[in-house]
Amino acid sequence: MLFDQALTDTPPEVERMQIDLLRQAGQARRTQLMLSLSQSMFALSWHNLQKVFPHLSETEQKIKFVELLYGSELAHAFQQFLQQLENDA
């Protein structure tokens, strides 16, 4: 089943070919593609966060990144973890 054409600029015949190629690829190749896409998403998100919040320190940017991706509860726990690391050093 093809994705809703309103959400893509890919012609239907090209989308069919892409889906067929993904189906033919082995599990290892599909996993590799998924990991590559995830890595690219994180890198682009991090780069954008640095542009949007240039006034924050690197540590504050990391905490904000966790907050935006995973929520304030985990960001708070991450902040406490970083503070504990700093205190132990």
N, CA, C and O atoms as CSV, one atom per row, in Angstrom:
chain,resi,resn,atom,element,x,y,z
A,1,MET,N,N,0.837,-1.175,0.000
A,1,MET,CA,C,0.000,0.000,0.000
A,1,MET,C,C,0.886,1.244,0.000
A,1,MET,O,O,1.806,1.355,0.810
A,2,LEU,N,N,0.608,2.173,-0.902
A,2,LEU,CA,C,1.412,3.380,-1.032
A,2,LEU,C,C,1.002,4.413,-0.004
A,2,LEU,O,O,-0.141,4.456,0.451
A,3,PHE,N,N,1.976,5.251,0.352
A,3,PHE,CA,C,1.698,6.331,1.287
A,3,PHE,C,C,0.765,7.340,0.636
A,3,PHE,O,O,0.676,7.413,-0.590
A,4,ASP,N,N,0.080,8.109,1.448
A,4,ASP,CA,C,-0.812,9.161,0.971
A,4,ASP,C,C,-0.019,10.114,0.080
A,4,ASP,O,O,0.971,10.695,0.525
A,5,GLN,N,N,-0.436,10.276,-1.147
A,5,GLN,CA,C,0.294,11.100,-2.108
A,5,GLN,C,C,0.327,12.570,-1.714
A,5,GLN,O,O,1.181,13.310,-2.203
A,6,ALA,N,N,-0.576,13.014,-0.847
A,6,ALA,CA,C,-0.561,14.405,-0.404
A,6,ALA,C,C,0.652,14.683,0.486
A,6,ALA,O,O,1.023,15.841,0.677
A,7,LEU,N,N,1.270,13.637,1.029
A,7,LEU,CA,C,2.388,13.805,1.948
A,7,LEU,C,C,3.750,13.643,1.281
A,7,LEU,O,O,4.776,13.727,1.958
A,8,THR,N,N,3.782,13.417,-0.003
A,8,THR,CA,C,5.050,13.172,-0.674
A,8,THR,C,C,5.078,13.827,-2.055
A,8,THR,O,O,4.041,14.027,-2.689
A,9,ASP,N,N,6.279,14.151,-2.498
A,9,ASP,CA,C,6.432,14.658,-3.861
A,9,ASP,C,C,7.015,13.575,-4.772
A,9,ASP,O,O,7.368,13.844,-5.921
A,10,THR,N,N,7.111,12.352,-4.249
A,10,THR,CA,C,7.641,11.230,-5.021
A,10,THR,C,C,6.542,10.668,-5.926
A,10,THR,O,O,5.458,10.335,-5.448
A,11,PRO,N,N,6.818,10.563,-7.230
A,11,PRO,CA,C,5.815,9.980,-8.129
A,11,PRO,C,C,5.483,8.539,-7.705
A,11,PRO,O,O,6.362,7.827,-7.220
A,12,PRO,N,N,4.231,8.106,-7.881
A,12,PRO,CA,C,3.812,6.770,-7.439
A,12,PRO,C,C,4.679,5.637,-7.989
A,12,PRO,O,O,4.966,4.683,-7.265
A,13,GLU,N,N,5.101,5.720,-9.249
A,13,GLU,CA,C,5.902,4.640,-9.824
A,13,GLU,C,C,7.284,4.564,-9.162
A,13,GLU,O,O,7.825,3.473,-8.981
A,14,VAL,N,N,7.844,5.704,-8.809
A,14,VAL,CA,C,9.135,5.719,-8.127
A,14,VAL,C,C,8.971,5.176,-6.703
A,14,VAL,O,O,9.815,4.425,-6.214
A,15,GLU,N,N,7.890,5.560,-6.057
A,15,GLU,CA,C,7.631,5.059,-4.704
A,15,GLU,C,C,7.485,3.534,-4.720
A,15,GLU,O,O,7.997,2.859,-3.827
A,16,ARG,N,N,6.803,2.994,-5.707
A,16,ARG,CA,C,6.667,1.531,-5.830
A,16,ARG,C,C,8.033,0.873,-5.979
A,16,ARG,O,O,8.302,-0.162,-5.370
A,17,MET,N,N,8.901,1.488,-6.802
A,17,MET,CA,C,10.242,0.932,-7.001
A,17,MET,C,C,11.038,0.982,-5.694
A,17,MET,O,O,11.744,0.029,-5.365
A,18,GLN,N,N,10.929,2.082,-4.951
A,18,GLN,CA,C,11.635,2.198,-3.675
A,18,GLN,C,C,11.169,1.129,-2.693
A,18,GLN,O,O,11.984,0.498,-2.019
A,19,ILE,N,N,9.874,0.931,-2.615
A,19,ILE,CA,C,9.325,-0.083,-1.704
A,19,ILE,C,C,9.782,-1.470,-2.119
A,19,ILE,O,O,10.141,-2.283,-1.267
A,20,ASP,N,N,9.773,-1.752,-3.416
A,20,ASP,CA,C,10.246,-3.056,-3.899
A,20,ASP,C,C,11.715,-3.274,-3.547
A,20,ASP,O,O,12.097,-4.365,-3.121
A,21,LEU,N,N,12.544,-2.238,-3.722
A,21,LEU,CA,C,13.961,-2.360,-3.389
A,21,LEU,C,C,14.154,-2.597,-1.887
A,21,LEU,O,O,15.004,-3.393,-1.491
A,22,LEU,N,N,13.380,-1.919,-1.065
A,22,LEU,CA,C,13.478,-2.144,0.375
A,22,LEU,C,C,13.056,-3.565,0.746
A,22,LEU,O,O,13.654,-4.188,1.623
A,23,ARG,N,N,12.042,-4.065,0.083
A,23,ARG,CA,C,11.595,-5.431,0.364
A,23,ARG,C,C,12.650,-6.457,-0.061
A,23,ARG,O,O,12.815,-7.494,0.581
A,24,GLN,N,N,13.353,-6.156,-1.140
A,24,GLN,CA,C,14.383,-7.072,-1.631
A,24,GLN,C,C,15.653,-7.017,-0.784
A,24,GLN,O,O,16.398,-7.994,-0.707
A,25,ALA,N,N,15.889,-5.894,-0.163
A,25,ALA,CA,C,17.081,-5.755,0.677
A,25,ALA,C,C,16.940,-6.666,1.890
A,25,ALA,O,O,15.838,-6.866,2.402
A,26,GLY,N,N,18.014,-7.191,2.324
A,26,GLY,CA,C,17.978,-8.047,3.492
A,26,GLY,C,C,17.744,-7.248,4.763
A,26,GLY,O,O,17.768,-6.017,4.762
A,27,GLN,N,N,17.521,-7.970,5.832
A,27,GLN,CA,C,17.271,-7.326,7.112
A,27,GLN,C,C,18.463,-6.472,7.539
A,27,GLN,O,O,18.283,-5.386,8.090
A,28,ALA,N,N,19.665,-6.951,7.289
A,28,ALA,CA,C,20.863,-6.204,7.668
A,28,ALA,C,C,20.927,-4.871,6.920
A,28,ALA,O,O,21.252,-3.844,7.516
A,29,ARG,N,N,20.624,-4.879,5.640
A,29,ARG,CA,C,20.664,-3.639,4.841
A,29,ARG,C,C,19.576,-2.669,5.290
A,29,ARG,O,O,19.830,-1.468,5.385
A,30,ARG,N,N,18.373,-3.162,5.568
A,30,ARG,CA,C,17.295,-2.294,6.045
A,30,ARG,C,C,17.660,-1.689,7.402
A,30,ARG,O,O,17.376,-0.520,7.664
A,31,THR,N,N,18.286,-2.485,8.253
A,31,THR,CA,C,18.717,-1.979,9.553
A,31,THR,C,C,19.783,-0.914,9.379
A,31,THR,O,O,19.760,0.110,10.062
A,32,GLN,N,N,20.714,-1.148,8.470
A,32,GLN,CA,C,21.768,-0.173,8.183
A,32,GLN,C,C,21.168,1.144,7.694
A,32,GLN,O,O,21.604,2.217,8.111
A,33,LEU,N,N,20.179,1.067,6.822
A,33,LEU,CA,C,19.519,2.273,6.319
A,33,LEU,C,C,18.790,3.011,7.437
A,33,LEU,O,O,18.836,4.239,7.514
A,34,MET,N,N,18.118,2.256,8.298
A,34,MET,CA,C,17.400,2.852,9.415
A,34,MET,C,C,18.362,3.559,10.368
A,34,MET,O,O,18.088,4.674,10.813
A,35,LEU,N,N,19.478,2.920,10.679
A,35,LEU,CA,C,20.461,3.525,11.572
A,35,LEU,C,C,21.069,4.783,10.958
A,35,LEU,O,O,21.294,5.772,11.656
A,36,SER,N,N,21.332,4.744,9.669
A,36,SER,CA,C,21.881,5.902,8.974
A,36,SER,C,C,20.894,7.065,8.996
A,36,SER,O,O,21.285,8.209,9.228
A,37,LEU,N,N,19.626,6.778,8.758
A,37,LEU,CA,C,18.601,7.811,8.798
A,37,LEU,C,C,18.477,8.391,10.203
A,37,LEU,O,O,18.356,9.606,10.362
A,38,SER,N,N,18.507,7.540,11.214
A,38,SER,CA,C,18.418,8.005,12.599
A,38,SER,C,C,19.614,8.888,12.952
A,38,SER,O,O,19.453,9.934,13.581
A,39,GLN,N,N,20.803,8.468,12.549
A,39,GLN,CA,C,22.012,9.244,12.822
A,39,GLN,C,C,21.933,10.612,12.143
A,39,GLN,O,O,22.302,11.626,12.735
A,40,SER,N,N,21.455,10.637,10.912
A,40,SER,CA,C,21.310,11.911,10.203
A,40,SER,C,C,20.296,12.813,10.895
A,40,SER,O,O,20.513,14.019,11.013
A,41,MET,N,N,19.187,12.230,11.355
A,41,MET,CA,C,18.160,13.002,12.049
A,41,MET,C,C,18.714,13.620,13.320
A,41,MET,O,O,18.470,14.795,13.592
A,42,PHE,N,N,19.454,12.848,14.100
A,42,PHE,CA,C,20.037,13.372,15.332
A,42,PHE,C,C,21.038,14.484,15.030
A,42,PHE,O,O,21.046,15.510,15.710
A,43,ALA,N,N,21.877,14.292,14.020
A,43,ALA,CA,C,22.883,15.304,13.667
A,43,ALA,C,C,22.219,16.596,13.212
A,43,ALA,O,O,22.634,17.680,13.620
A,44,LEU,N,N,21.200,16.494,12.376
A,44,LEU,CA,C,20.503,17.696,11.910
A,44,LEU,C,C,19.758,18.375,13.052
A,44,LEU,O,O,19.741,19.603,13.138
A,45,SER,N,N,19.148,17.595,13.921
A,45,SER,CA,C,18.438,18.156,15.075
A,45,SER,C,C,19.407,18.884,15.999
A,45,SER,O,O,19.116,19.986,16.463
A,46,TRP,N,N,20.558,18.271,16.267
A,46,TRP,CA,C,21.560,18.887,17.141
A,46,TRP,C,C,22.068,20.200,16.529
A,46,TRP,O,O,22.196,21.208,17.224
A,47,HIS,N,N,22.350,20.174,15.241
A,47,HIS,CA,C,22.830,21.376,14.551
A,47,HIS,C,C,21.790,22.495,14.635
A,47,HIS,O,O,22.135,23.650,14.887
A,48,ASN,N,N,20.533,22.154,14.425
A,48,ASN,CA,C,19.467,23.158,14.493
A,48,ASN,C,C,19.313,23.696,15.914
A,48,ASN,O,O,19.114,24.897,16.102
A,49,LEU,N,N,19.404,22.828,16.907
A,49,LEU,CA,C,19.299,23.268,18.299
A,49,LEU,C,C,20.401,24.270,18.619
A,49,LEU,O,O,20.151,25.265,19.299
A,50,GLN,N,N,21.614,24.019,18.139
A,50,GLN,CA,C,22.726,24.938,18.385
A,50,GLN,C,C,22.474,26.301,17.740
A,50,GLN,O,O,22.891,27.329,18.272
A,51,LYS,N,N,21.796,26.307,16.601
A,51,LYS,CA,C,21.469,27.567,15.940
A,51,LYS,C,C,20.357,28.308,16.669
A,51,LYS,O,O,20.375,29.537,16.748
A,52,VAL,N,N,19.393,27.572,17.200
A,52,VAL,CA,C,18.252,28.193,17.866
A,52,VAL,C,C,18.607,28.671,19.274
A,52,VAL,O,O,18.081,29.681,19.741
A,53,PHE,N,N,19.495,27.946,19.944
A,53,PHE,CA,C,19.871,28.277,21.316
A,53,PHE,C,C,21.384,28.537,21.447
A,53,PHE,O,O,22.055,27.864,22.230
A,54,PRO,N,N,21.918,29.493,20.697
A,54,PRO,CA,C,23.365,29.723,20.757
A,54,PRO,C,C,23.823,30.297,22.095
A,54,PRO,O,O,25.000,30.202,22.442
A,55,HIS,N,N,22.901,30.887,22.841
A,55,HIS,CA,C,23.236,31.497,24.124
A,55,HIS,C,C,23.420,30.476,25.237
A,55,HIS,O,O,23.941,30.819,26.298
A,56,LEU,N,N,23.007,29.234,25.026
A,56,LEU,CA,C,23.164,28.194,26.041
A,56,LEU,C,C,24.561,27.591,25.966
A,56,LEU,O,O,25.165,27.516,24.897
A,57,SER,N,N,25.058,27.164,27.119
A,57,SER,CA,C,26.334,26.439,27.132
A,57,SER,C,C,26.136,25.079,26.466
A,57,SER,O,O,25.003,24.665,26.218
A,58,GLU,N,N,27.224,24.395,26.180
A,58,GLU,CA,C,27.113,23.074,25.553
A,58,GLU,C,C,26.333,22.111,26.441
A,58,GLU,O,O,25.513,21.337,25.947
A,59,THR,N,N,26.580,22.153,27.730
A,59,THR,CA,C,25.852,21.284,28.655
A,59,THR,C,C,24.367,21.629,28.661
A,59,THR,O,O,23.522,20.734,28.643
A,60,GLU,N,N,24.048,22.915,28.685
A,60,GLU,CA,C,22.645,23.334,28.649
A,60,GLU,C,C,21.984,22.927,27.336
A,60,GLU,O,O,20.808,22.563,27.313
A,61,GLN,N,N,22.738,22.988,26.252
A,61,GLN,CA,C,22.212,22.550,24.955
A,61,GLN,C,C,21.909,21.052,24.975
A,61,GLN,O,O,20.893,20.615,24.436
A,62,LYS,N,N,22.786,20.273,25.593
A,62,LYS,CA,C,22.555,18.831,25.686
A,62,LYS,C,C,21.290,18.526,26.482
A,62,LYS,O,O,20.506,17.654,26.109
A,63,ILE,N,N,21.103,19.249,27.573
A,63,ILE,CA,C,19.904,19.050,28.399
A,63,ILE,C,C,18.657,19.455,27.612
A,63,ILE,O,O,17.643,18.758,27.657
A,64,LYS,N,N,18.726,20.570,26.898
A,64,LYS,CA,C,17.599,21.026,26.073
A,64,LYS,C,C,17.291,20.011,24.981
A,64,LYS,O,O,16.126,19.754,24.676
A,65,PHE,N,N,18.330,19.439,24.395
A,65,PHE,CA,C,18.169,18.429,23.346
A,65,PHE,C,C,17.391,17.227,23.883
A,65,PHE,O,O,16.456,16.745,23.243
A,66,VAL,N,N,17.782,16.754,25.049
A,66,VAL,CA,C,17.088,15.625,25.670
A,66,VAL,C,C,15.642,16.020,25.977
A,66,VAL,O,O,14.723,15.228,25.772
A,67,GLU,N,N,15.446,17.227,26.461
A,67,GLU,CA,C,14.086,17.679,26.774
A,67,GLU,C,C,13.198,17.694,25.532
A,67,GLU,O,O,12.061,17.222,25.568
A,68,LEU,N,N,13.719,18.233,24.446
A,68,LEU,CA,C,12.924,18.335,23.224
A,68,LEU,C,C,12.614,16.969,22.614
A,68,LEU,O,O,11.538,16.761,22.053
A,69,LEU,N,N,13.558,16.049,22.728
A,69,LEU,CA,C,13.356,14.738,22.110
A,69,LEU,C,C,12.617,13.752,23.011
A,69,LEU,O,O,11.838,12.931,22.527
A,70,TYR,N,N,12.860,13.831,24.327
A,70,TYR,CA,C,12.364,12.784,25.218
A,70,TYR,C,C,11.497,13.281,26.364
A,70,TYR,O,O,10.923,12.476,27.096
A,71,GLY,N,N,11.393,14.605,26.531
A,71,GLY,CA,C,10.537,15.146,27.569
A,71,GLY,C,C,11.305,15.713,28.749
A,71,GLY,O,O,12.486,15.433,28.950
A,72,SER,N,N,10.591,16.523,29.523
A,72,SER,CA,C,11.227,17.251,30.625
A,72,SER,C,C,11.647,16.339,31.772
A,72,SER,O,O,12.643,16.611,32.443
A,73,GLU,N,N,10.902,15.263,32.004
A,73,GLU,CA,C,11.259,14.362,33.104
A,73,GLU,C,C,12.627,13.722,32.874
A,73,GLU,O,O,13.462,13.693,33.779
A,74,LEU,N,N,12.851,13.218,31.679
A,74,LEU,CA,C,14.144,12.605,31.374
A,74,LEU,C,C,15.243,13.666,31.325
A,74,LEU,O,O,16.373,13.406,31.739
A,75,ALA,N,N,14.921,14.851,30.825
A,75,ALA,CA,C,15.909,15.929,30.789
A,75,ALA,C,C,16.348,16.300,32.198
A,75,ALA,O,O,17.528,16.556,32.438
A,76,HIS,N,N,15.405,16.330,33.124
A,76,HIS,CA,C,15.745,16.635,34.513
A,76,HIS,C,C,16.662,15.553,35.097
A,76,HIS,O,O,17.643,15.859,35.773
A,77,ALA,N,N,16.331,14.295,34.829
A,77,ALA,CA,C,17.171,13.187,35.308
A,77,ALA,C,C,18.558,13.266,34.685
A,77,ALA,O,O,19.555,13.002,35.356
A,78,PHE,N,N,18.627,13.624,33.416
A,78,PHE,CA,C,19.906,13.768,32.727
A,78,PHE,C,C,20.720,14.903,33.347
A,78,PHE,O,O,21.929,14.770,33.535
A,79,GLN,N,N,20.062,16.011,33.664
A,79,GLN,CA,C,20.734,17.140,34.297
A,79,GLN,C,C,21.306,16.736,35.655
A,79,GLN,O,O,22.435,17.095,35.988
A,80,GLN,N,N,20.532,15.995,36.430
A,80,GLN,CA,C,21.016,15.518,37.725
A,80,GLN,C,C,22.213,14.582,37.548
A,80,GLN,O,O,23.176,14.646,38.312
A,81,PHE,N,N,22.147,13.714,36.538
A,81,PHE,CA,C,23.248,12.799,36.243
A,81,PHE,C,C,24.520,13.573,35.916
A,81,PHE,O,O,25.594,13.248,36.423
A,82,LEU,N,N,24.403,14.599,35.070
A,82,LEU,CA,C,25.562,15.406,34.698
A,82,LEU,C,C,26.124,16.140,35.909
A,82,LEU,O,O,27.341,16.256,36.060
A,83,GLN,N,N,25.249,16.630,36.763
A,83,GLN,CA,C,25.709,17.317,37.977
A,83,GLN,C,C,26.440,16.350,38.894
A,83,GLN,O,O,27.442,16.716,39.509
A,84,GLN,N,N,25.948,15.115,38.992
A,84,GLN,CA,C,26.607,14.113,39.831
A,84,GLN,C,C,27.992,13.782,39.270
A,84,GLN,O,O,28.949,13.638,40.030
A,85,LEU,N,N,28.101,13.664,37.964
A,85,LEU,CA,C,29.404,13.426,37.340
A,85,LEU,C,C,30.375,14.550,37.666
A,85,LEU,O,O,31.543,14.311,37.975
A,86,GLU,N,N,29.878,15.773,37.591
A,86,GLU,CA,C,30.720,16.937,37.873
A,86,GLU,C,C,31.146,16.951,39.333
A,86,GLU,O,O,32.289,17.288,39.642
A,87,ASN,N,N,30.233,16.588,40.234
A,87,ASN,CA,C,30.550,16.559,41.662
A,87,ASN,C,C,31.563,15.462,42.003
A,87,ASN,O,O,32.394,15.632,42.896
A,88,ASP,N,N,31.490,14.342,41.289
A,88,ASP,CA,C,32.399,13.217,41.541
A,88,ASP,C,C,33.792,13.458,40.980
A,88,ASP,O,O,34.758,12.814,41.390
A,89,ALA,N,N,33.886,14.386,40.043
A,89,ALA,CA,C,35.196,14.627,39.391
A,89,ALA,C,C,36.160,15.367,40.265
A,89,ALA,O,O,37.288,15.635,39.852
